[in-house]
Amino acid sequence: MISRNGNRSFFVARYELIALAIGVLAVAGGAAFYMMSIGDNPDEAASESVANVERMKPSETGVKAVDMAEFQAASRLVRSPVIVSEVAEKSESFLASERRVLCKKCRKAISGDIKVMPACPFCGEKQEEEKKVVLDADGDGLPDEWEKRYKLNPADASDANADSDGDGFTNMEEFLAKTDPTDKNDHPDYLDSLKIVLPLKETYMPFVFTRATKIPTGWRCEFFDPKQKDDYGRMGRTLTATIGEAIGESGFTLKGYEAKTTKRAIRGGEGLKKTVDVSEATVTRKSDGKTLKLVIAESKREKPMPVDVQATLAYERGTVKNFDVVPGSEIDLNGSKYRITDVKAVGKGARVALENSLTGKKRTLEALEP
């Protein structure tokens, strides 16, 4: 710097000497401070420093140990993954990875969707579909979700045996049949409670057809009833009727007659044949209109022709009811009517076919004995 009178400033002219003097003073001050900190004996100061280092804990001088708890927990999940059985159906998200499970055989991770991957792609083992968790708070056998749907109480076990709609079936029976327990017109089939009682019974004609006589107005047919007494008190009574007349009090009416013959070989006659009367009388049962053709009997002692097979059906709801039925019979179950279309013996068992008189729905019941 130059002063107004043209001369240079004192500090500018001597700045190098000033800087050197400041440096020397700083070094001297640092040395004095060091000597004061170590005291008079440098060896004692060094020993104290070593002792301080030895007293320090490893955690203060080294790297802290890694916490393995989280790693161990993750390892356990890999070995035995927690699989949620009931998953809410939500739309897929690109932020959520596909749910995966371990193959039950090779223990490799595979897709948890059995519809997409029914078998393990690594070992081919077929995977089982996870069972849906069904909640039943009161333990009555009715799922909570089902009870809530039909306004029942999931915390009340007694409603399983109640009949909410009064159709004769308990709520449990409606649940098992997958019907609506609040709609009396929607219920299990009444025929589920209908059983065949063995053995079957066969019914027979009360008489045999024995003779036909030509009369001016047509034909008069004779029938023999072995269980009735005649006018003299002897067992066996002959009943007569013309076409259109009732055959005694048997419940049958003579509907028609047809004279017929056939040739039959004579036993031991070496090809000889004889003419045999095989005329037929057509009779009708008044109770159901069933029509039968009776072939003329060779003897009054011939066994009467079987009419039909009779079955006993037991309705086992509430008070047990028994029905004796033959083809054509009709039974009433809680207002629903069913017609018996067939009764057959099957070995020592039986088969009964029924038809709902209103809907036409058919059902067959069986009772088979070994």
C-alpha positions in Angstrom: 0.0 0.0 0.0 1.3 3.4 -0.8 0.6 6.4 1.4 -0.5 9.8 0.2 3.0 11.0 0.5 4.2 8.2 -1.8 5.8 6.0 0.9 4.9 2.2 1.3 3.1 1.1 4.5 5.1 -0.5 7.4 3.1 -3.8 7.6 3.2 -4.3 3.8 6.9 -3.8 3.8 7.5 -6.3 6.6 4.6 -8.9 6.2 7.0 -11.9 5.7 8.8 -11.3 8.9 5.5 -10.9 10.8 4.1 -14.3 9.4 7.3 -16.1 10.4 7.1 -14.7 13.9 3.4 -15.9 14.3 4.4 -19.5 13.1 7.2 -19.7 15.6 5.0 -18.6 18.5 2.3 -21.3 17.5 4.8 -24.2 17.5 6.2 -23.1 20.9 2.7 -22.8 22.4 1.8 -26.3 21.2 5.0 -27.8 22.6 4.4 -26.2 25.9 0.8 -27.5 26.0 2.0 -31.0 25.3 4.6 -30.9 28.0 2.0 -29.7 30.5 -0.4 -32.6 29.6 2.1 -35.4 30.1 3.5 -34.0 33.3 7.0 -34.4 34.4 7.4 -38.2 33.6 6.6 -39.2 30.0 6.9 -43.0 30.9 4.0 -42.7 33.3 1.8 -41.0 30.7 2.5 -43.8 28.2 1.6 -46.5 30.8 -1.7 -44.7 31.6 -2.6 -44.6 27.9 -2.0 -48.4 27.6 -4.2 -49.1 30.7 -7.0 -47.0 29.3 -7.0 -49.0 26.0 -7.1 -52.4 27.9 -10.0 -51.2 30.0 -12.2 -50.4 27.0 -14.9 -53.1 26.1 -14.8 -54.9 22.8 -18.0 -53.4 21.8 -16.4 -50.0 22.1 -13.4 -50.9 19.9 -14.9 -53.5 17.4 -18.0 -54.1 15.2 -21.2 -54.9 17.0 -22.6 -58.5 16.8 -25.4 -59.0 14.2 -28.9 -59.7 15.7 -29.9 -63.1 14.3 -33.5 -63.1 15.6 -35.0 -61.8 12.4 -33.0 -64.2 10.2 -34.0 -67.2 12.3 -37.7 -66.2 12.1 -37.5 -65.9 8.4 -35.8 -69.3 8.1 -38.6 -70.9 10.1 -41.2 -69.4 7.7 -39.3 -70.8 4.7 -39.3 -74.3 6.3 -42.9 -74.2 7.5 -44.8 -71.4 5.7 -48.0 -70.1 7.3 -50.7 -70.7 4.7 -54.0 -68.8 5.2 -56.9 -71.2 4.2 -59.6 -68.6 3.7 -58.5 -65.7 1.5 -60.8 -62.9 0.6 -61.5 -62.8 -3.1 -59.9 -59.5 -4.3 -58.7 -58.3 -7.6 -55.1 -59.0 -8.3 -52.6 -56.2 -7.7 -49.1 -55.8 -9.3 -47.9 -54.8 -5.9 -48.8 -58.2 -4.4 -46.7 -61.2 -5.3 -48.4 -64.5 -6.2 -49.1 -66.7 -3.1 -46.8 -69.7 -3.0 -46.7 -72.8 -0.9 -44.3 -75.7 -0.5 -44.9 -79.0 -2.4 -45.9 -81.6 0.2 -43.4 -84.1 -1.3 -40.3 -82.3 -2.6 -40.8 -79.2 -0.4 -40.1 -76.7 -3.3 -42.0 -73.5 -3.6 -44.9 -73.7 -6.1 -48.0 -71.7 -6.9 -50.6 -71.8 -4.2 -53.5 -71.8 -6.8 -54.4 -75.5 -7.3 -56.6 -74.5 -10.3 -53.6 -73.1 -12.1 -51.1 -75.7 -10.9 -52.8 -79.0 -9.8 -49.5 -80.8 -9.7 -46.0 -79.9 -8.7 -43.9 -78.9 -11.8 -40.7 -80.3 -10.1 -41.8 -83.8 -8.9 -45.3 -84.2 -10.4 -46.9 -84.8 -7.1 -50.7 -84.0 -7.1 -51.5 -81.1 -4.7 -54.6 -81.2 -2.5 -56.9 -78.2 -2.4 -56.9 -76.3 0.8 -60.0 -76.8 2.9 -62.0 -73.7 3.5 -62.3 -72.7 7.1 -65.9 -73.0 8.3 -66.8 -71.0 11.3 -69.4 -72.4 13.7 -69.5 -70.3 16.9 -72.2 -72.3 18.7 -71.0 -75.7 17.5 -74.5 -76.8 16.3 -73.3 -78.0 12.9 -74.7 -75.0 11.1 -72.1 -72.7 9.7 -72.2 -69.1 11.0 -72.5 -67.8 7.4 -75.5 -70.0 6.6 -77.3 -69.0 9.9 -76.8 -65.3 9.2 -78.1 -65.7 5.7 -81.4 -67.1 7.0 -81.7 -64.8 10.0 -80.8 -67.5 12.6 -78.6 -66.9 15.7 -75.0 -68.1 15.2 -74.6 -68.0 19.0 -77.7 -70.2 19.8 -77.1 -74.0 19.3 -80.8 -74.8 19.8 -81.9 -73.5 16.4 -80.4 -76.5 14.6 -83.4 -78.6 15.8 -86.0 -75.9 15.3 -88.4 -75.8 12.3 -88.3 -72.1 11.2 -90.9 -72.4 8.4 -93.1 -75.2 9.9 -92.8 -77.6 7.0 -91.9 -80.5 9.2 -88.2 -80.4 8.7 -85.6 -79.1 11.2 -83.1 -76.4 10.2 -80.3 -79.0 10.2 -82.3 -81.2 7.8 -82.8 -78.2 5.5 -79.1 -77.4 5.7 -78.1 -80.9 4.7 -80.7 -81.0 1.9 -79.6 -77.5 0.7 -83.1 -76.1 0.9 -84.5 -72.8 2.3 -85.4 -73.2 6.0 -87.6 -70.1 5.8 -89.7 -71.3 2.8 -92.3 -74.0 3.7 -92.6 -74.9 0.0 -88.8 -75.6 -0.3 -88.0 -78.6 1.8 -86.3 -82.1 1.6 -88.3 -84.8 -0.3 -90.9 -86.4 1.9 -90.0 -89.7 0.2 -86.6 -89.6 2.0 -88.5 -90.6 5.1 -90.5 -93.4 3.4 -89.1 -97.0 3.8 -90.1 -100.4 2.5 -91.1 -102.9 5.2 -90.1 -106.4 4.2 -91.3 -109.0 3.3 -93.6 -108.2 0.4 -97.1 -109.7 0.4 -98.7 -111.2 -2.7 -102.5 -110.8 -3.3 -104.4 -113.4 -5.3 -107.7 -113.6 -7.1 -110.4 -114.9 -4.7 -111.5 -117.5 -7.3 -110.6 -119.5 -10.3 -112.4 -119.5 -13.7 -113.9 -123.0 -14.2 -116.6 -123.0 -16.9 -118.4 -121.0 -19.6 -121.9 -121.8 -20.9 -123.6 -120.4 -24.0 -126.9 -118.7 -23.3 -129.3 -116.8 -25.6 -128.0 -113.4 -24.4 -124.3 -114.4 -24.6 -122.2 -116.3 -22.1 -122.5 -117.2 -18.5 -119.2 -117.9 -16.7 -118.6 -119.8 -13.5 -116.0 -119.1 -10.9 -115.0 -121.2 -7.9 -114.1 -119.6 -4.6 -112.4 -122.2 -2.3 -112.6 -120.0 0.8 -116.4 -119.6 0.8 -119.0 -122.1 2.0 -121.8 -123.3 -0.2 -125.5 -123.6 0.7 -124.8 -126.9 2.5 -121.9 -125.6 4.6 -119.2 -127.2 2.6 -116.0 -125.2 1.7 -116.0 -124.0 -1.8 -118.7 -121.9 -3.5 -119.5 -121.5 -7.2 -120.2 -117.9 -8.4 -121.8 -117.1 -11.7 -122.0 -113.9 -13.8 -122.8 -112.8 -17.3 -120.9 -110.0 -19.0 -121.3 -106.8 -17.1 -122.4 -108.4 -13.9 -120.5 -108.5 -10.5 -119.0 -111.8 -9.6 -120.6 -112.3 -6.2 -119.2 -109.9 -3.6 -115.6 -110.4 -4.6 -115.2 -106.8 -5.9 -114.7 -108.0 -9.5 -116.9 -107.7 -12.5 -117.0 -109.9 -15.6 -116.1 -107.7 -18.5 -115.7 -110.2 -21.4 -115.2 -113.8 -22.5 -113.3 -115.4 -25.4 -113.6 -119.1 -26.3 -110.1 -120.5 -27.2 -108.5 -123.9 -27.7 -105.0 -125.1 -28.3 -103.2 -128.4 -29.1 -100.9 -129.9 -26.5 -98.7 -132.9 -26.8 -99.9 -136.0 -24.9 -97.2 -137.3 -22.5 -95.9 -140.6 -23.8 -98.1 -140.4 -26.8 -95.2 -140.3 -29.3 -96.2 -137.1 -31.1 -99.9 -137.3 -30.4 -101.7 -134.1 -29.4 -105.0 -133.3 -27.7 -107.3 -130.3 -27.8 -107.2 -128.2 -24.6 -109.7 -125.5 -23.6 -107.8 -122.3 -22.9 -110.7 -119.9 -23.0 -110.3 -116.6 -21.2 -112.5 -114.5 -18.9 -111.7 -110.8 -18.6 -112.5 -109.4 -15.2 -112.1 -105.9 -13.7 -111.4 -104.9 -10.1 -113.8 -102.2 -9.0 -111.5 -100.5 -6.6 -108.9 -99.4 -9.1 -110.1 -100.6 -12.5 -107.3 -103.1 -12.9 -108.1 -105.6 -15.6 -107.0 -109.3 -15.7 -107.4 -112.2 -18.0 -108.2 -115.5 -16.3 -107.5 -118.8 -18.3 -110.0 -121.5 -17.6 -108.7 -123.9 -14.9 -108.4 -127.6 -15.5 -109.4 -128.2 -11.9 -111.2 -126.4 -9.1 -108.2 -127.2 -6.9 -106.0 -125.0 -9.1 -104.3 -122.2 -7.2 -105.9 -118.8 -7.8 -104.0 -116.4 -10.1 -101.8 -113.7 -8.3 -103.2 -110.3 -8.8 -100.4 -108.1 -7.6 -97.6 -107.8 -5.1 -98.4 -105.7 -2.1 -95.8 -103.7 -0.2 -95.9 -102.0 3.2 -94.4 -98.5 3.3 -93.5 -96.9 6.6 -93.5 -93.1 6.8 -91.0 -92.3 9.6 -91.5 -88.6 10.4 -93.2 -87.9 13.8 -95.7 -90.6 14.4 -94.9 -93.6 12.1 -97.6 -94.3 9.5 -97.8 -97.5 7.5 -99.3 -97.8 4.0 -100.2 -101.1 2.3 -99.9 -100.4 -1.4 -100.2 -102.1 -4.7 -99.6 -100.7 -8.2 -102.3 -98.0 -8.7 -102.5 -97.1 -5.0 -102.1 -93.4 -3.9 -100.6 -92.2 -0.6 -100.7 -88.8 1.0 -97.6 -87.4 2.8 -98.2 -84.0 4.4 -100.5 -82.9 1.6 -98.2 -84.2 -1.2 -99.8 -87.2 -3.0 -97.9 -90.0 -4.6 -99.1 -92.8 -6.9 -97.6 -96.3 -6.8 -96.6 -97.2 -10.3 -94.9 -100.5 -9.7 -94.1 -103.0 -7.0 -91.5 -105.8 -7.6 -89.7 -108.4 -5.7 -85.9 -108.3 -6.1 -84.5 -111.4 -4.7 -85.5 -111.3 -1.0 -85.9 -107.5 -1.2 -88.2 -105.2 -3.0 -88.4 -102.2 -5.3 -91.3 -99.7 -5.3 -91.8 -97.0 -7.9 -93.7 -93.8 -7.1 -94.8 -90.7 -9.0 -95.7 -87.3 -7.6 -99.3 -86.8 -8.6 -98.8 -83.1 -9.0 -95.4 -82.7 -10.5 -95.0 -86.0 -12.2 -91.6 -86.5 -10.6 -90.7 -90.2 -10.3 -88.7 -91.9 -7.5 -87.8 -95.5 -6.8 -87.4 -96.9 -3.3 -85.4 -100.1 -2.7 -85.0 -102.4 0.2 -82.5 -105.2 -0.6 -81.5 -108.1 1.6 -78.1 -109.8 1.1 
